[in-house]
Amino acid sequence: MTRCVRRWLLSGIVSIALSLMCSTVASAQVSQDLELNVFAAFSGHTKNGYVIGAPQSLTPVEGSFSLDQVIRSGMRANVYTRGHWGQEFYYSFEQSDVHIARITNPKARVDLPIQIHNLGINALYYFSDDEQRRTRPFVSAGLGAMIYRPTPEAKQIALDPFGANLGDFDQSNELTFNYGAGVKTRVTSRFGLRLDVRGFLNRNPSFGFPRRSDDPNAVILPTEGAIHSIEASVGIILYLGRR
């Protein structure tokens, strides 16, 4: 599947999800289910290795790909709660740096600032079906998109022939699966607290570079496999419905 097709496919999925979110939230605002959760979270990502071989290099060149561990912020909108089950939409944002390193001598590393946008939909399963219970532990899972967007500074660094000399450093859009557990605690009729630990799994981004090429002069980033991310968050719940 070409990069253009993948981008259109992901854009379509995101557009549908946002349309559903808008229509569902509009309905939930006059019901008893709407909760707004504003949170801050620790965000960590796995470090992945790769190897560049022929035809780009006659001898294997080892490299690594990593992202900073940072604090992300975000929002969740709960739009459905019935018994054991709930449904929510989420969005988070973080600023990080991509580190692309050459491990084989001569060693080198380039640091490229990016933004990471994370959005999608989750299903929640509460261990208790009592919707009025003050404390409700839950597990959750869902699908979404992880959008890795280079800053203008990163694009300038990548294009600099006397610097990174990487060529076009472009946005990566990746489908994401997430899973986790948490607990909600109602403090007053309008406010509560929420703790979450969540894992995210998606394909390692390549930022517009081919992962392999028959052209010996092509710039490639063969970051095959998955990147795992962890999110540990704490936030405030605003109960906006009539529950």
N, C-alpha and C positions, 0 to 999 in steps of 0.2 A: 504494500500500500504506500503510495507516494506521500511525501510530507504535506503537499497541498490537500490531498484527499483526507489525510488524518486531521488536518487543521479544520477543514470544513465539517468533518464528522463530529469532532469535539465541540466546535462552535454550535452545531445543531443540538447536541445533547445539553450543553449548558443553557442555550436559549429556551429549550423545552422545560428544563428544570426551573429556570427563573420564572417562566410563564406560570407553571404550576404553583410555584411558591407565591407569586403575587395573587393569584386567584384564591388559593387556599387561605393565605393570611388574611385577605380581605373578608372572607367568610368567617374565619376564626375570631376576628375582632369583635363580632357581635355574639360570640359564643362564650363558653366558660373555659376554654382550653388554652388560650394564648398566654405563653410565657416568653419573656425576653431575657436571655442570659448573656451578659457582657463579661468577658474573661481575659485574663493574661495567662500565658503559658510558657514553660521552658520547651524549646524545640531543638531536637538533636537528630542528626542524620548519619547513616553509615558511610564509611569511607570505602570506595571501590577501586580495584586495580584494573588495568587494561594493558594490552600488548599490541604494539604496532609492528607488523611484519611486512613481508613482500606484498605488493611491489613498491610500497613507500620506503621500505628499509630492507637492505639485504640481510642485516643482522637484527634480531628482535630488540625492540626498544620498549622497556617497561615504563609505565606511568601510573599515576593515581589521580582519582577524582574525589574531592571532598567539599563539604559545605560547613560553614561556621555553626556552632551551637549558640543560639540567640534566644531572645524573648520575643514571642509573637503575641499579637492581640487579636481579638475576634468577637464574634457575636453568633448566638444560636437563637432561633425562633421555634419554640415548640408550638405545633399547630394541631396536635391531636393527642388525646389521652383517654383511653377507655380500658379499665381493668388493668391487666398486665402490660398492655401495649401503648406505645407512644410513637410519635413521628416528629422530626424536626429538620430544619434546614440550617446549614452552618456556613460561615465565612471567616477566614482569618488571613492575616497579613504579617509578613516579616521582611526585614531587610537583612541580607546576608552577603557573603562573598563566596564565589566559586574558586576553588584552588585546583588548578590543573598542573601537575608536577611531573617532570621527567626524572625517573629514578635511576635509569642507566646513565653512566657518565658520557658526556658532561652533564651534570645535574642542573636543573633549572626549574623555576616555578613562576606561574603567572596567577595573579589574584584579580578577579573580575567581580565588581559589585553588581548584585541583582536584587530584584524583588520577587518574593514568592507569594502568590495568591492561591488560597486553598478553599474550595467551596464544594458543596454537595448536599446530600440528603441521607439521614440516618433513621433506622428503626431502633426503638428502645424496648427492652423487655424488663419490667419491674418485677422484683421477686415477690412483692405483695400486690394484690389486686385492689387494695383499699386506697382509693384515690385521695382520701382525706388524711391519710397517715402523714405525720409530721416529717419523718425521715424515710426516704425511699431509695434503697440501693438498686442498681440496674446494670445490665450489660447492653451493649449496642454494637451495631454494624451498619455499614452503608457504602455507597458509591459516590464518586465525585470527580473533580479535576484538580490537578496540581499544575499551576501555571508559573513557569520560571521565566521571568521577564528581565532581560538585561537593562541596565541604566544607560543613558547616553554616554556616561563616562566609560562604562565597560566596552561599549562599541568602539569608542575612540582608541582605547588601549589595544583592543583586538586588531584594529586596522593599522596600527602604527608599525611600519616595516622595521623600525629600529627598536621596537619593544616586543610585544607578544607576537606580532606578525602572523595572526591566525586567520585573517580574512573576515568574512561575515560571521558575526557572533549574534545569533538570532534567538527569538523566543521559542521555548519548548512547552508544548501542552501535552500532559500525560493523564490518562485515565487512572484513577486511584481507588483502591479498596481500603477501608478503615475498620477497625475493631477496637473495642475497649470496654471499660467498666467505670462506674462512678457512683456518686450518691448525691441526692438532693435533700436539703433540710429547710423546711419552712420556719422562718424566724417570726414573722408577723403575717397578717392577712395579705400584705402586698409585697413583702420582701423575703428572700431566702438566700441560701448559700449553696454552691455546687462545686464539687471536686471531681475531676476526670483524669484518667490515664488512658491514652489512646495510641494505637499504632497505625501507621499508614504504609501502604505498599504500592509502589508503582515502578514502571520502567525507568532506569537511569536516563536522565535527559542528555541529549547530544547537542543541543543549542544550534540546530540547523546544519551541523556538520554530518556528512555521511559516516556511518559506522564502518563501512568498508568501500573500497573503490578499486577498479582496475587501472585507474590513472595513477602512474607513479608520482605525479606532481600534486595530486589532490591532498588537501588538508583533511584528515579524518580524525574522528574521536570514537574509537571502538569500545564505548562503554556499554557492553552487553550486560544483561541481567537486571536485577532489581535493586532499587534503593529503598531502604527501610528508614522510616522516621518515627520518632516518639514525641508525644505531646503530653505534658503533665500540666494541668490547668487548675486555676481557682478563679471563681467568679461570683457575681451577684445575680440573683434571679429577681426579675420584676414580674409580678403576677398581674397581667393586664386584663384577664378575662373576669368572669363573674363567679368563678369557683369559690 
